[in-house]
Amino acid sequence: MIAEQIKSAIRDIPDFPKPGIIFKDITPILKAPQLCSNIVDAFVEQLKGIRVDAIAGIESRGFLFGLTLATKLGVPFIPVRKAGKLPFTIKQKAYKLEYGTAVIELHTDAFEPGKHILIHDDLLATGGTALAASELIKEMGGEIAGFSFVVGLGFLNGKERLQPVSENLIVLADY
């Protein structure tokens, strides 16, 4: 049911950000408060029985539902940011993109070692950024509780990249 609600709200933007790409625009979801609430409730339901001590949301759209989910679960929210965006002492992780590299970072005091961290983003494509976030969290002494995404692009095989890290992988609407 939630998958159909999400898919009916998402709009496809052809040739964005470059020709040949069909961008899945989630912004129409944000105009529907009840759908937003249903999305958070669906994540909460699927996380039952999984230890989650904090939620790490990947910049920037992972902040949208990540913070709301963390608040609903009563756990801290950890922003995973692009390089140069965090003001305190940080730890960084460089990773490969399809064309080039990127860097993400966390504050060194984002969580205590041994905490179980759920990594959240709006969309799972190839899984590269979520995988880098999981590696950074593990380097900082955290445990990966799982991954959660509003939308997944199954044909890009992101699930296959992330499942060795955690079998707790939630995708509410898969394409």
C-alpha positions in Angstrom: 0.0 0.0 0.0 2.7 2.5 1.0 4.7 1.7 -2.2 1.7 2.6 -4.4 1.1 5.9 -2.4 4.8 6.8 -2.9 4.8 5.9 -6.6 1.7 7.9 -7.3 3.2 11.0 -5.7 6.6 10.8 -7.4 7.1 12.5 -10.7 9.5 11.5 -13.4 11.7 14.3 -14.8 13.3 13.1 -18.1 16.9 14.1 -18.9 17.7 15.4 -15.5 20.5 16.0 -14.4 21.7 14.9 -17.8 20.3 13.4 -21.0 19.2 9.8 -20.7 18.4 10.0 -16.9 14.9 9.8 -15.6 15.0 11.6 -12.3 12.6 10.4 -9.6 11.5 13.6 -8.0 10.2 13.1 -4.4 9.3 16.7 -3.7 5.6 16.2 -4.5 5.6 13.8 -1.5 6.5 16.7 0.7 3.3 18.5 -0.2 1.3 15.6 1.3 1.6 15.7 5.1 -0.4 12.5 5.6 1.8 10.6 3.1 4.9 11.9 4.9 3.4 10.6 8.2 2.6 7.2 6.5 6.1 6.9 5.2 7.6 7.4 8.7 5.1 5.0 10.2 6.0 2.4 7.5 9.7 2.7 8.5 8.9 2.4 12.2 6.8 -0.8 11.5 9.6 -2.4 9.5 12.2 -1.5 12.1 10.5 -3.4 14.9 12.9 -5.8 16.5 16.0 -4.0 15.1 18.2 -2.2 17.6 18.6 1.4 16.4 20.5 3.8 18.7 20.8 6.6 16.1 19.9 7.5 12.5 22.5 8.8 10.1 20.8 10.7 7.3 22.8 11.3 4.1 22.9 14.9 2.8 20.6 16.4 1.9 17.4 14.5 1.1 18.2 11.9 3.7 17.6 14.6 6.3 13.9 14.9 5.2 12.6 11.7 6.7 15.7 10.7 8.7 15.2 13.4 11.3 11.5 12.7 11.5 12.1 9.0 11.9 14.8 9.6 14.5 12.4 11.8 16.5 9.6 9.2 16.2 12.0 6.5 17.5 13.3 8.8 20.2 17.0 8.4 19.0 19.6 11.0 17.9 19.9 12.1 14.3 23.4 12.2 12.8 23.9 14.3 9.6 26.3 12.7 7.1 27.5 15.7 5.2 29.5 16.5 2.1 33.1 17.7 2.7 33.5 21.1 4.2 30.0 21.4 5.7 30.5 20.4 9.3 32.0 23.0 11.7 33.5 20.7 14.4 36.2 18.1 14.3 35.4 15.6 11.6 36.3 12.2 10.2 36.1 11.9 6.4 35.6 9.1 3.9 36.4 9.4 0.2 34.6 7.1 -2.2 34.3 6.5 -5.9 31.4 7.8 -8.0 30.6 6.8 -11.6 32.8 9.7 -12.8 35.3 10.8 -10.1 35.2 10.8 -6.4 33.3 12.4 -3.5 34.0 12.8 0.2 31.5 12.5 3.1 32.2 13.4 6.7 30.8 13.1 10.3 31.5 14.9 13.5 33.9 12.8 15.6 31.5 13.1 18.5 28.4 12.0 16.4 28.0 8.8 18.4 29.7 6.6 20.9 31.5 3.4 19.8 29.3 0.3 19.8 26.1 2.2 18.9 23.8 0.7 16.3 23.3 3.2 13.5 20.6 3.1 10.8 21.7 4.8 7.6 18.9 6.6 5.9 18.6 8.3 2.5 15.7 9.1 0.2 16.8 7.0 -2.8 18.9 3.9 -3.2 20.6 3.8 -6.6 24.1 2.1 -6.8 24.5 2.3 -3.0 27.9 4.0 -3.2 27.2 6.8 -0.8 25.4 4.6 1.7 28.2 2.1 1.5 30.8 4.9 2.2 28.7 6.1 5.1 28.6 2.5 6.5 32.4 2.3 6.2 32.9 5.6 7.9 30.6 4.7 10.8 32.4 1.3 11.2 35.8 3.1 11.2 34.4 5.3 14.0 33.4 2.2 16.1 29.7 2.1 15.2 27.7 -1.0 14.2 25.4 -0.8 11.2 21.8 -1.5 12.3 20.6 -1.4 8.7 19.7 0.9 5.8 16.4 2.6 5.0 15.3 4.3 1.7 12.0 5.8 0.5 12.7 4.7 -3.1 15.0 2.2 -4.7 16.1 1.8 -8.3 16.5 -2.0 -8.3 18.0 -2.1 -11.7 21.1 -0.4 -10.4 21.9 -3.2 -7.9 22.4 -1.0 -4.8 20.8 -3.7 -2.6 23.4 -6.2 -3.7 26.2 -3.8 -2.6 24.7 -3.1 0.8 23.4 -6.6 1.8 26.8 -7.8 2.9 27.0 -4.9 5.3 23.5 -5.5 6.8 20.5 -7.7 5.8 18.3 -5.1 7.4 17.6 -3.1 4.2 14.3 -1.3 3.8 13.1 0.1 0.5 9.5 1.3 0.6 8.9 1.7 -3.1 11.2 -0.1 -5.6 11.4 0.6 -9.3 
